Each structure stands twice: as C-alpha cells, then as structure tokens.
Amino acid sequence: MSFEIVTDSSCNLPEDIIDRYGLHILSLRFLVEGKEYYSYTKGEITDLAQFYTMMRNKEEITTSQISSDICTRLFESLLQDGKDVLYIGFSSALSGTYQVGYLALEELKKKYPERKIYAVDTLGASLGEGLLVYHAANLREDGKSIEEVNDWLLENRLHLCHWFTVDDLFFLQRGGRVSGTVAIFGTLLNVKPVMHMDNEGRLIFVTKVRGRKRSLDALVERLDQTAINPSEQSIFITHGDCLEDAQYVAKKIEEKYHPKEIVINWVDPVIGAHSGPGTVALFFLGTER
C-alpha cells in the first residue's frame, strides 16, 4: 500500500472491510453508569444488542472524544515505519475528535517533514463517514496517490448523503435535538422524524411522517430523488438494534435498483448513545446532500 488510511470508530465499518483494506481505527469511548468502554477494539465483538437494551432501560450513557495521546501514538507508529498517512475523521460539527486528530498530525508534520500527511473532515458520521473511507480505500487499491485520494474526498464529501430516522424521540430530546414537548406529542401521535446531515456536518430535521413504515419509505424516496446511478453504487445502511427495519429498506432498494452492493451494520455505541435504539440510516452518493 502506498499510504496508510486512519479513521475512527464512528465510521461503523464492518470488521471484514476493516481487515480487507488494512484500515487503522481510532476508538472513541463511552461510559455506562460511569464505567468506561471503547467503542471499537480490533478482534473483539461488542454485544451491541446488550448495549441497546441498556439504552431502552434508560441507563445513563455518556460519550467522550478521542484523546490526543492515542492519536499521536497511532499516527507516529505509522510515520516511524516510513508510511504516509491519510486521516479521515468524524464530522467536526458533532465531535471534537477530528480536531484532536488534526492537531496531532500538525505537530507530527514538524517531526516528520519528509512524510506526506493529510487530514479530511468528512462532515459525516456512521456509515456515511465509513462509505467515504471505503471509497478512499478502493481508490488506493486502484493505484491512486495520497494526493489524488485526498482531493477526491474533498470534492465528494458533500455528495455523501446521510438520511435517517429514529423510532423513539426520547433520545433526541435527551441530547437536545428536540424539545420535551415535541418528544411527548410526537410519541403520542406516532410521529417519526426524517433527518439528514447538512453541508456543515450537522444533524438537521427535514420533515416528519406518521408511522414507522412511512419513515423507512421516506429514506428510500430520498435516494430516488438524488442518488447518482444507484445501480452502480455501493449503498450502506446502519441500524440501532432493528435489523429487520434495515433489511426492509435494503430490500426496497435492491428490488428497484439492484445496486453493486448493499452493506448493513450496527450504529456504534458512541453515535447510538445519541440517536437511540430503532435508528435506521441510509448512505449513498447523490447530486447533493
């Protein structure tokens, strides 16, 4: 490989993709009732069903960004081996993690001036971030240089569409995304939000629909409206302990477009702590976010 790709655990990529492309993962942390856990540890399988059960039981869960020391250790280990580094990070509008990684690399540039070092803020999250990493890894496989891959990411990150819905407004209310009144009445009326990631990398409400199935259909409708050649794409879907709902979305897309591939994976604990159980998110390349 001509250079190394580093990302963070919020990319939500499956282990087989991480292994296939030799990706390096910086793990964010979360705390349950004060006990700290890492969102990703290579070779270990986190029981995410248990995690979401704890969420449903309203246990106290908090998250924290990556530490500078962890970033520096990983980056420097690669640079010491004579590797160039491309860091592809979690949206800076949602977490300070990207900034921590960026600053660590800026310091290391002084120590390793002979190395090529790039950092890209995906302005994305979950498998939206992961899909950009996936494209970057494939471009590297095709022989593209670190400069070419960096440029592709900057040119295409605002075409990486993130559309998602949640089943329980409580978790968005707890995180300050909706008011308590909206959460209560939305629950009573079976109202489900349809949200997306805007060009600044923030989570934005777009519309509301009545009923779970209608909210899942709305995700597919967004793909219908903006996807670029969906039959030729890799389309990613994440879920918060609701695999059947993710498979429902995948089936509708498969039947209509027969895309190159559809990848389904869990929403990791750090993102899931804010979106909650019942989250379903759809990611693809489109004409606009």
MOWO-V962071 format. One record per residue. N is the residue number from 1. RES is the residue in three letters. PHI is phi in degrees with one decimal (* if undefined). PSI is psi in whole degrees, -180 to 180 (none if undefined). NEAR is the number of other C-alpha atoms within 12 Angstrom. Layout:
n=<N | N>
res=<RES | RES>
phi=<PHI | PHI>
psi=<PSI | PSI>
near=<NEAR | NEAR>
This chain:
n=<1 | 2 | 3 | 4 | 5 | 6 | 7 | 8 | 9 | 10 | 11 | 12 | 13 | 14 | 15 | 16 | 17 | 18 | 19 | 20 | 21 | 22 | 23 | 24 | 25 | 26 | 27 | 28 | 29 | 30 | 31 | 32 | 33 | 34 | 35 | 36 | 37 | 38 | 39 | 40 | 41 | 42 | 43 | 44 | 45 | 46 | 47 | 48 | 49 | 50 | 51 | 52 | 53 | 54 | 55 | 56 | 57 | 58 | 59 | 60 | 61 | 62 | 63 | 64 | 65 | 66 | 67 | 68 | 69 | 70 | 71 | 72 | 73 | 74 | 75 | 76 | 77 | 78 | 79 | 80 | 81 | 82 | 83 | 84 | 85 | 86 | 87 | 88 | 89 | 90 | 91 | 92 | 93 | 94 | 95 | 96 | 97 | 98 | 99 | 100 | 101 | 102 | 103 | 104 | 105 | 106 | 107 | 108 | 109 | 110 | 111 | 112 | 113 | 114 | 115 | 116 | 117 | 118 | 119 | 120 | 121 | 122 | 123 | 124 | 125 | 126 | 127 | 128 | 129 | 130 | 131 | 132 | 133 | 134 | 135 | 136 | 137 | 138 | 139 | 140 | 141 | 142 | 143 | 144 | 145 | 146 | 147 | 148 | 149 | 150 | 151 | 152 | 153 | 154 | 155 | 156 | 157 | 158 | 159 | 160 | 161 | 162 | 163 | 164 | 165 | 166 | 167 | 168 | 169 | 170 | 171 | 172 | 173 | 174 | 175 | 176 | 177 | 178 | 179 | 180 | 181 | 182 | 183 | 184 | 185 | 186 | 187 | 188 | 189 | 190 | 191 | 192 | 193 | 194 | 195 | 196 | 197 | 198 | 199 | 200 | 201 | 202 | 203 | 204 | 205 | 206 | 207 | 208 | 209 | 210 | 211 | 212 | 213 | 214 | 215 | 216 | 217 | 218 | 219 | 220 | 221 | 222 | 223 | 224 | 225 | 226 | 227 | 228 | 229 | 230 | 231 | 232 | 233 | 234 | 235 | 236 | 237 | 238 | 239 | 240 | 241 | 242 | 243 | 244 | 245 | 246 | 247 | 248 | 249 | 250 | 251 | 252 | 253 | 254 | 255 | 256 | 257 | 258 | 259 | 260 | 261 | 262 | 263 | 264 | 265 | 266 | 267 | 268 | 269 | 270 | 271 | 272 | 273 | 274 | 275 | 276 | 277 | 278 | 279 | 280 | 281 | 282 | 283 | 284 | 285 | 286 | 287 | 288 | 289>
res=<MET | SER | PHE | GLU | ILE | VAL | THR | ASP | SER | SER | CYS | ASN | LEU | PRO | GLU | ASP | ILE | ILE | ASP | ARG | TYR | GLY | LEU | HIS | ILE | LEU | SER | LEU | ARG | PHE | LEU | VAL | GLU | GLY | LYS | GLU | TYR | TYR | SER | TYR | THR | LYS | GLY | GLU | ILE | THR | ASP | LEU | ALA | GLN | PHE | TYR | THR | MET | MET | ARG | ASN | LYS | GLU | GLU | ILE | THR | THR | SER | GLN | ILE | SER | SER | ASP | ILE | CYS | THR | ARG | LEU | PHE | GLU | SER | LEU | LEU | GLN | ASP | GLY | LYS | ASP | VAL | LEU | TYR | ILE | GLY | PHE | SER | SER | ALA | LEU | SER | GLY | THR | TYR | GLN | VAL | GLY | TYR | LEU | ALA | LEU | GLU | GLU | LEU | LYS | LYS | LYS | TYR | PRO | GLU | ARG | LYS | ILE | TYR | ALA | VAL | ASP | THR | LEU | GLY | ALA | SER | LEU | GLY | GLU | GLY | LEU | LEU | VAL | TYR | HIS | ALA | ALA | ASN | LEU | ARG | GLU | ASP | GLY | LYS | SER | ILE | GLU | GLU | VAL | ASN | ASP | TRP | LEU | LEU | GLU | ASN | ARG | LEU | HIS | LEU | CYS | HIS | TRP | PHE | THR | VAL | ASP | ASP | LEU | PHE | PHE | LEU | GLN | ARG | GLY | GLY | ARG | VAL | SER | GLY | THR | VAL | ALA | ILE | PHE | GLY | THR | LEU | LEU | ASN | VAL | LYS | PRO | VAL | MET | HIS | MET | ASP | ASN | GLU | GLY | ARG | LEU | ILE | PHE | VAL | THR | LYS | VAL | ARG | GLY | ARG | LYS | ARG | SER | LEU | ASP | ALA | LEU | VAL | GLU | ARG | LEU | ASP | GLN | THR | ALA | ILE | ASN | PRO | SER | GLU | GLN | SER | ILE | PHE | ILE | THR | HIS | GLY | ASP | CYS | LEU | GLU | ASP | ALA | GLN | TYR | VAL | ALA | LYS | LYS | ILE | GLU | GLU | LYS | TYR | HIS | PRO | LYS | GLU | ILE | VAL | ILE | ASN | TRP | VAL | ASP | PRO | VAL | ILE | GLY | ALA | HIS | SER | GLY | PRO | GLY | THR | VAL | ALA | LEU | PHE | PHE | LEU | GLY | THR | GLU | ARG>
phi=<* | -76.4 | -160.0 | -101.2 | -108.7 | -117.0 | -138.3 | -122.0 | -67.7 | -73.0 | -71.3 | 59.7 | -71.9 | -65.5 | -59.7 | -66.0 | -72.0 | -57.6 | -69.9 | -58.5 | -103.7 | 60.1 | -78.4 | -108.1 | -115.9 | -88.1 | -95.0 | -78.3 | -121.2 | -138.4 | -123.3 | -117.1 | 51.8 | 87.2 | -92.7 | -90.3 | -134.9 | -93.9 | -66.9 | -142.6 | -132.8 | -56.0 | 84.2 | -111.5 | -104.6 | -81.7 | -77.9 | -73.1 | -61.4 | -65.2 | -58.5 | -71.1 | -65.0 | -62.8 | -64.2 | -63.2 | -82.8 | 62.6 | -69.2 | -75.8 | -126.9 | -127.8 | -129.3 | -143.6 | -78.2 | -68.7 | -91.2 | -61.8 | -62.3 | -64.2 | -60.0 | -61.9 | -61.4 | -67.5 | -58.6 | -68.7 | -61.9 | -74.7 | -64.8 | -63.7 | -82.5 | 80.9 | -94.4 | -83.6 | -131.2 | -116.8 | -101.9 | -120.7 | -117.0 | -59.0 | -47.0 | -68.6 | -79.4 | -111.0 | -153.8 | -85.4 | -60.4 | -58.9 | -63.3 | -61.5 | -64.9 | -60.4 | -66.4 | -62.6 | -68.5 | -61.7 | -68.5 | -70.9 | -59.4 | -68.8 | -83.2 | -127.0 | -64.5 | -80.6 | -92.3 | -91.3 | -133.5 | -132.0 | -134.1 | -125.8 | -81.7 | -68.8 | 54.1 | -139.1 | -154.0 | 52.6 | -73.6 | -70.4 | -60.1 | -62.5 | -67.2 | -64.9 | -61.0 | -60.5 | -63.5 | -60.7 | -65.0 | -68.8 | -63.1 | -62.4 | -60.2 | -79.6 | 93.6 | -71.4 | -77.2 | -61.5 | -65.9 | -66.1 | -68.7 | -57.4 | -64.0 | -61.6 | -62.0 | -66.0 | -76.7 | -113.7 | -61.9 | -85.4 | -102.5 | -86.7 | -81.8 | -119.4 | -125.9 | -152.1 | -139.8 | -127.9 | -97.9 | -132.1 | -71.4 | -56.5 | -72.3 | -68.2 | -67.4 | -63.6 | -87.4 | 82.1 | -79.7 | -135.6 | -78.8 | -61.1 | -64.3 | -61.8 | -63.0 | -66.8 | -71.2 | -62.8 | -66.2 | -63.1 | -94.3 | 59.6 | -89.6 | -119.9 | -81.1 | -116.4 | -127.3 | -148.0 | -97.1 | -86.1 | -70.0 | -95.4 | 81.9 | -104.9 | -82.6 | -129.5 | -69.5 | -112.4 | -158.3 | -129.2 | -133.9 | -95.5 | 97.0 | -64.7 | -59.8 | -63.6 | -69.1 | -68.7 | -61.7 | -63.7 | -64.2 | -65.7 | -61.3 | -66.5 | -64.1 | -54.9 | -78.4 | -128.7 | -62.9 | -95.5 | 45.6 | -58.5 | -68.3 | -103.5 | -101.2 | -95.0 | -115.7 | -112.0 | -137.4 | -120.1 | -145.2 | -103.0 | 59.5 | -147.9 | -57.2 | -61.3 | -68.4 | -63.8 | -67.8 | -61.5 | -63.3 | -61.3 | -63.4 | -62.4 | -69.6 | -61.6 | -65.1 | -88.8 | -119.6 | 49.1 | -64.3 | -56.1 | -163.4 | -126.5 | -111.0 | -117.6 | -150.3 | -73.1 | -76.6 | -69.6 | -61.4 | -68.1 | -76.5 | -61.7 | -61.5 | -101.1 | -89.7 | 90.4 | -61.8 | 85.9 | -73.9 | -130.1 | -131.7 | -122.9 | -132.8 | -164.5 | -88.5 | -137.3 | -66.9 | -157.9 | -68.6>
psi=<137 | -20 | 164 | 143 | 126 | 135 | -170 | 171 | -14 | -5 | -21 | 24 | 143 | 155 | -35 | -34 | -42 | -45 | -42 | -39 | 4 | 43 | 150 | 130 | 124 | 124 | 125 | 167 | 154 | 157 | 134 | 115 | 39 | -9 | 130 | 140 | 155 | 138 | -31 | 130 | 121 | 132 | -6 | 142 | 118 | 134 | 87 | -26 | -41 | -40 | -47 | -27 | -40 | -38 | -44 | -29 | 5 | 32 | 152 | 118 | 128 | 165 | 162 | 152 | 173 | 155 | 151 | -38 | -42 | -44 | -50 | -42 | -46 | -50 | -45 | -33 | -35 | -43 | -37 | -29 | 6 | 20 | 145 | 155 | 131 | 115 | 126 | 111 | 165 | 143 | 127 | -15 | -14 | -21 | 154 | 3 | -46 | -43 | -39 | -47 | -42 | -46 | -36 | -42 | -37 | -38 | -40 | -25 | -35 | -34 | -28 | 64 | -19 | -13 | 151 | 124 | 123 | 149 | 134 | 124 | 113 | -19 | 30 | 178 | 165 | -142 | -2 | -48 | -45 | -37 | -36 | -42 | -42 | -46 | -41 | -43 | -39 | -37 | -40 | -42 | -33 | 1 | 11 | 147 | 167 | -36 | -42 | -41 | -42 | -46 | -41 | -43 | -44 | -34 | -25 | -8 | -30 | 4 | 0 | 103 | 134 | 114 | 133 | 163 | 161 | 159 | -21 | 114 | -11 | -42 | -36 | -35 | -41 | -33 | 5 | 11 | -30 | 160 | 163 | -37 | -45 | -42 | -43 | -52 | -34 | -40 | -44 | -36 | 3 | 40 | 134 | 134 | 148 | 121 | 164 | 174 | 125 | -176 | -13 | 0 | 24 | 154 | 126 | 133 | 136 | -48 | 174 | 146 | 163 | 120 | 149 | -50 | -40 | -36 | -35 | -41 | -35 | -32 | -44 | -37 | -36 | -38 | -42 | -38 | -34 | -11 | 142 | 113 | 62 | -27 | -18 | 6 | 162 | 124 | 131 | 146 | 136 | 159 | 151 | 78 | 45 | 61 | -40 | -37 | -40 | -40 | -32 | -46 | -45 | -42 | -43 | -41 | -42 | -45 | -33 | -38 | -21 | 60 | 166 | -41 | 155 | 124 | 129 | 134 | 171 | 152 | 127 | 166 | -34 | -43 | -41 | -28 | -24 | -32 | -32 | 170 | 150 | 5 | 135 | 129 | 143 | 135 | 135 | 167 | 131 | 177 | -29 | 163 | none>
near=<21 | 24 | 35 | 38 | 44 | 45 | 49 | 48 | 42 | 50 | 47 | 46 | 38 | 32 | 27 | 16 | 25 | 28 | 16 | 15 | 26 | 24 | 36 | 35 | 40 | 38 | 35 | 39 | 31 | 30 | 24 | 26 | 15 | 14 | 14 | 18 | 24 | 29 | 38 | 33 | 20 | 21 | 12 | 11 | 16 | 20 | 17 | 28 | 24 | 18 | 31 | 35 | 22 | 23 | 32 | 24 | 15 | 20 | 20 | 22 | 33 | 28 | 32 | 27 | 34 | 35 | 25 | 27 | 17 | 23 | 35 | 28 | 18 | 32 | 42 | 31 | 20 | 28 | 29 | 19 | 15 | 20 | 24 | 32 | 42 | 39 | 47 | 50 | 51 | 48 | 38 | 28 | 23 | 31 | 29 | 23 | 38 | 38 | 29 | 30 | 45 | 33 | 24 | 29 | 38 | 26 | 19 | 30 | 23 | 16 | 18 | 23 | 16 | 15 | 27 | 29 | 37 | 35 | 36 | 38 | 39 | 49 | 42 | 47 | 53 | 50 | 47 | 48 | 49 | 51 | 48 | 47 | 48 | 39 | 33 | 39 | 39 | 24 | 26 | 27 | 21 | 15 | 16 | 20 | 26 | 33 | 24 | 21 | 36 | 33 | 19 | 26 | 35 | 22 | 18 | 32 | 43 | 29 | 32 | 46 | 47 | 50 | 49 | 50 | 49 | 47 | 38 | 35 | 36 | 32 | 35 | 34 | 23 | 24 | 23 | 17 | 22 | 26 | 17 | 18 | 16 | 24 | 27 | 20 | 18 | 26 | 25 | 16 | 17 | 23 | 26 | 40 | 40 | 37 | 34 | 35 | 36 | 27 | 24 | 20 | 30 | 23 | 34 | 25 | 22 | 22 | 20 | 28 | 26 | 22 | 23 | 31 | 26 | 25 | 36 | 42 | 31 | 32 | 44 | 39 | 21 | 34 | 41 | 23 | 19 | 23 | 32 | 25 | 20 | 30 | 22 | 17 | 27 | 35 | 44 | 47 | 49 | 49 | 44 | 42 | 35 | 31 | 25 | 22 | 33 | 39 | 26 | 26 | 41 | 36 | 24 | 24 | 36 | 24 | 16 | 16 | 24 | 19 | 25 | 17 | 21 | 31 | 37 | 38 | 38 | 43 | 48 | 45 | 45 | 43 | 44 | 40 | 38 | 36 | 42 | 43 | 40 | 38 | 45 | 50 | 55 | 54 | 48 | 51 | 37 | 27 | 20 | 24 | 35>
